Amino acid sequence: MIGLDTNVLVRFLVDDDPEQGRAARALFDRLTEGDPGFLSREVMIETVWVLERAYRFDRAQIAGALSGMLDAAELVIEAGEDIALALERYRKGGAGMADHMIRIAADRAGCATVYTFDRKAAAQGGMTLLT
């Protein structure tokens, strides 16, 4: 198994740099179920941020692209079930992807709530606006 950084995943998805895009596609083409690539939670969250900020992708485009990654047998995605749930919530609007992941992690840890100053995050439920 090999790890994949955010910039490799973004180049694979966006293909805006011919040389790096070609290299990323070639690397992904070599991955197999027996010798997969690994995407950490941090890479998935950072990829959302980059696609939103730098490339102005909308939530449906981002959720669709990353959901496809979850279905790929040649990829191992850390906390894949959490990522899938967060993407489902993220696609609907409101809080950001990182906020959804924070809430899911807190739920798994048995937290009663997550205190935040972020109004959008607090509006999703399971998080409390600290005033």
Residue pairs with C-beta under 8 A, 6 or more apart in sequence:
1 35
1 36
1 37
1 38
1 76
2 31
2 35
2 37
2 38
3 37
3 38
3 40
4 27
4 37
4 38
4 39
4 43
5 43
6 42
6 43
6 46
6 47
6 50
7 20
8 24
8 27
9 24
9 39
9 43
9 47
9 69
10 47
10 50
10 51
11 17
11 20
11 21
11 23
11 24
12 21
12 24
12 25
12 27
12 28
13 47
13 51
13 65
14 21
14 51
14 55
15 21
15 24
15 25
16 55
27 37
28 37
28 74
31 37
31 74
31 75
32 74
33 73
33 74
36 73
36 74
36 75
36 76
37 74
37 75
37 76
38 75
38 76
38 77
38 78
39 69
39 75
39 76
39 77
39 78
40 78
41 78
41 79
41 82
41 83
41 101
44 66
44 69
44 77
44 78
44 83
44 97
45 97
45 98
45 101
47 66
48 62
48 66
48 90
48 96
48 97
48 98
49 97
49 98
51 57
51 61
51 62
51 65
52 62
57 65
59 90
59 91
59 93
60 91
62 90
62 97
63 87
63 88
63 90
63 91
66 83
66 87
67 84
67 87
69 75
69 77
70 77
70 80
70 83
70 84
70 87
77 83
82 101
82 104
82 105
82 108
83 101
85 100
85 104
86 97
86 100
86 101
86 104
87 97
89 95
89 100
89 124
90 96
90 97
90 100
94 120
94 123
94 124
95 103
95 118
95 120
95 121
95 123
95 124
95 127
96 120
96 121
99 116
99 118
99 120
99 121
99 124
99 127
100 124
102 114
102 121
102 127
103 114
103 121
103 124
103 126
103 127
106 113
106 114
106 126
107 126
113 126
113 127
113 128
114 121
114 126
114 127
114 128
115 127
115 128
115 129
115 130
116 122
116 127
116 128
116 129
116 130
117 129
117 130
118 127
118 129
119 129
121 127
122 128
122 129
